[in-house]
Amino acid sequence: MVETVVNIERTTTTTTTPNGPPVGGDGGFWGAIRLNIDYFRTVPGIIKIVEFVLGIICMALAAPPLASATSFFMFVIVISFIINILLIAAYFLGIREALNVAVNWIFSELITTAVLTLLYFIGFIVQLARWSDATGMGSGSNTAAGVFGLFNFLAYAAGTYFLFLAHRSGATH
């Protein structure tokens, strides 16, 4: 009778980063999250921060909505702001890399940003059309909100352009 012995050895490799907790091992999703400040030194990262700041300025100038046109403009601002915060968090924490799902992130973000660009285009035109020749309470701040909406439209258009270039080059992350 021949006897076969099989030895199985299991090892786990854990690497540590200089500024953070261990990465790898059995950390799962939370172990894969890391701070990614380098993204915000790139042109698309800077554009995201500009969109964020301009969104805050637009919200501050247009609130409270005194006309239905401003209500639509505020809807566009708030939806864009929420999506922008989620994208900033996803990039900052490296959540896209931690989620191991088969999603073309660049294409998804391209479509989302293109839709938000179109909404901002409509929103700032509606806002300026309503408030550009108005006088009275709130007309100055609402006109300024429309102008900053124009600036944010341009920022979103630039973001869409850079996402399109990334998508065209074949990037998926």
N, C-alpha and C positions, 0 to 999 in steps of 0.2 A: 504494500500500500504506500502510495506516494502522498506526502503531505505538503501542501502549498501554504505559505504564510505571506500575507500581504500586510505591510505596515503603511498606515496612512498618517501623514503628518499635516496638520493644519496650522498655517501661520497667518497672522494679520499684521499688515504693515501700516503704521501710523506715522504721518509726517506732521511736523509742527511748522506753523508760520511764525516769523519773528514777532509779529504784532497781534497774534490771535490764538484761538484755541486750536487743538489738534484737528487736522483734516484727514478724512479717510476712515478706515476701520468700519465700525458699525454705527456711525453717526446718522445714517439715513439722510433724509431731506435736510434736517437742521444742521447736520455736519457738513453739508455741501455748500451752505450759505456762507458767503464771504463778502466783505466790503470791497466795492469796486469803484474807487475814486478816479481811476485812470480814464474811465469812459467819459467823465465830465471835463476832461482836458482836450477831448476831440471836438471837431466842429459840430457833429450831431448832438453831442452832450451839452455843449454850450448853447445850442439852439433850444434844447429842451428847457434849460434853466431860463433862457430869455422868454420862452413861451409861458413859463410858470410865473415869472415876475410881471410880465405884461398882463397876464390873466388876473393877478391880484389887483393891479392898477385899474383895469377895466371894471372889475367887480366893485371896487371902492367908489369909482366915479359914477357908475350907473345905478347904484343902489340908493334908495329903494326905487323900483321901476314906477315911473309916473305916467307911463303910456303903454299901450299894448305893444308898440314897436320895441320899447325898452324891455318889456317882459320877454319877448322872443330873443332879444340880444342877450339878456341875462341867462336865459335857458342855454343858449349856445356857449356862453362863457362858463357856466357851471359844469355842463357836460364835458367840455374840453378840459377844464381844470381838474375834474375828477379823474379822467382818463390820463391826463398828464402826470398827476401825482402817482397813479398806479404804475405808469411806465418808469418814472423816476425811481420809485421804490424797487421795481423789478431790476433795473440796471444797477442801482446802488448796492443792493443786497445780493446780486448775482442769482436771482431766483430763476431766471430763464435757464441758466446752466444747471441749477439744482433740480428743476423739474425735468425729468427724463422722459419727455413726451415727443412724439414725432409731429411737431408743428413747425411750419416755416414761419418763424417769428418775424423775420424781416418783411415778408409779404403781408402778414397779418397787420403789422404796424404800418406798412405802406398804405393799405386800404383804409385803415382807421384814420390815419393822418390826412389822407386825401379827402375823406368825407368831412373831417373837422375843418379842413381848409375851405371847402365849399360852403359849409355852414357859417364860418367866420366871414366869408365874402358876402353872403346874403345878409348876415347880421349887421355888419358895420355899415352896409349901404342903407338898410332899413333904419338903423339908428341915426345916421347922418341925414337921411331924407326927412325924418321926423323932427329933428332938433336943430338943423343948421340955420333955419331962418326964424326960429322961435325966440320969443323974449319972455322973460318972467322967471319964476322960481324953477331952478334946476336946469335951465337951458344951457348954461355955461359948462357945468360938469357933465351933462349928458352929451354935449357936442364933443368935449374932450374925451369922453369914453368912446365915442365913435371913431375919433382919430387914433386913439390907442388900439381900438379894435382893428383899424387898418394896419397898424404896425404889427399886431399879433397875427393878422392874416398873412402878412409878408413873412413873418417868422415861421408859420405853419407851412407856407408854400416852399420856403427854403428847406424845411425838414422833410417835406414830401419829395423834393428834388434829390436830396442826399439819400433818402431811403430808396428811391427809384434807382439811383446809381448803384447802391449796394445790392439791390435785388437783381439788377441787370448783370452784375459781375458774378452772380451765382451764390452769393452769401445766403445762409439760412439762419444764422445766429447773430 
